[in-house]
């Protein structure tokens, strides 16, 4: 829904939120939405926050059911038993607090020890809240930090003097940042930055506090809710993965085919050139958080490469995983790019200065985003504030993602020189590591479970804590798989969780990264899974396939493995494998040399 895409009209959203919800419900009717229960624990009035948050979540494909605390009861609801909240059993908790919810306020009359005691008391208060939420619900908690006060009693010294409120809030925010890094499942909602961007005086809106007990300007609610929704969609693996870029008048000023590379506007000589250079710097920096960069341009490839090699530019051809510079429709290039990257089109964002091309992509490229990026001076703001690539965790695999996909391109090129696919796979000199879940990889495994959709048979989602608990339980068999070859390290690419019951092993989760499709890693994982089952005296493995809009490619995977289909209905299929029979047939993996951990 275009009205909910950034940059949006906040006043329009507040005015038409009910009609927008009706439209969204009509548009998503029959769609497979991700359903989640979200508890909003507020220190102020939250009714409109819940209403608008629901809109943005629906636009991200998330259908939320809400629990809303009574006014100002965020701490009581979180710390003490509440039958209604307990029975609700939230999947996510959002703690909506503000500066007005601090129980301690510093004063110029106080001593340093008094203020330090107040600071420790405030920290303890929130620590207790998070501890209790963690103990009761074991789910992600999104916590606001604190906006700065809209007035400074001590003027500029309010920031530097330990008695100042600005100083106190800054210290408290720094403490919260440390807590989000050290605590499992605690995530920051940075209203300190958001309020500064919006304008502190407008954000604080005392009239709305006095009249309605809103902690912020009513017209800032969509800004707050959009930011909150982007955190939730990132936690649920709904981030975009790739940024496709037009070239002419998008990465530089001018048309390279007409003007020549030497006459493009980029560099430090003009205001426009500097704007394009800074935009290129920003694009290049996205690689550092695992975003894949591609080119989607109507151009001759030779001219495109000349522009990308401009001496005053920040980007180079090697920064891009795929370059499509041709005269094909951009929608076709986006679809081909998705296929080559083994991702879905809805994981791609197109940055293009041409409104017509953006609209074609929205209509023809199956969910790919094409934001209204405006003028070059707006490009960074629009892409950044749209939060397509919101970071809630950053693994080593994220940092190496561009290298991994470039290596995949080399693999595909090498494949063309082999007549036999098996010979090609053997030429890769693949080495796998398949072992039970390790604490070292728990964060990555949870991240992979929340992101992977195409090769994911049940699409169950897990928090890192749930992963850790399962890995230490005798009721489960867990496996992760890593894969390297002569072109590079693919990192952790596969995982299996099986629940041991009286009648056999039931597979709760089986997924694999699309980076390693058709390389027999799935057979290597099944070989090891059945070996462990045999060691534990388990003769039967049950597999489940639950269809989604994205995982059709694995609908018959268990059949290909040799499982027998034993039931089928609209919710999915159930399969059974005879372990001794499977093992008697020998290893299915013939091309990967695997390092297994011997069970003690």
Protein Blocks (a to p, Z undefined) as FASTA:
>chain_A
ZZlpccddfklmmmmmmmmmmmmmmmmgoiacdddddddddfbdfklmmmmmmmmmmmno
pacddddddehilmmmmmpccfklmmnopabdcddddfklpcbdcdfkbcfklmmmmmmm
mmmmmmmmmmmmmmmnopacddddddddfbdfklmmlmmpmkbmklmmmmmmmmmmmmmm
mpghiacddfklmmmmnopklmnommlmmmnopabdfklmmmmmmmmmmmmmmmnopacf
bdcddfehplpgcjfklnopklpcedjkbmklmmmmmmmmmmmmmmmnopacdddddddf
klmmmmmmpmkbmbdfklpmbdcddfbdfklmmmmmmmmnopafklpccddfblklmmmm
mmmngoiacddebjmklmmmmmmmnommacfbdcfklmmmmmmmmmmmmmmmmmmmpfbl
klmmmmnopacddddddfklmmmmmmmmmmpmklocklpacdfklmmmmmmpckbccddd
ddddfkbcebjabdcdddddfkbccdfbdcddfklgoklmmmmmmmmmmmmmmmnopabd
cddddddfklmmmmmmmmmnopacfbdcfkbccddddfklmmmnopfblkbccdddddZZ
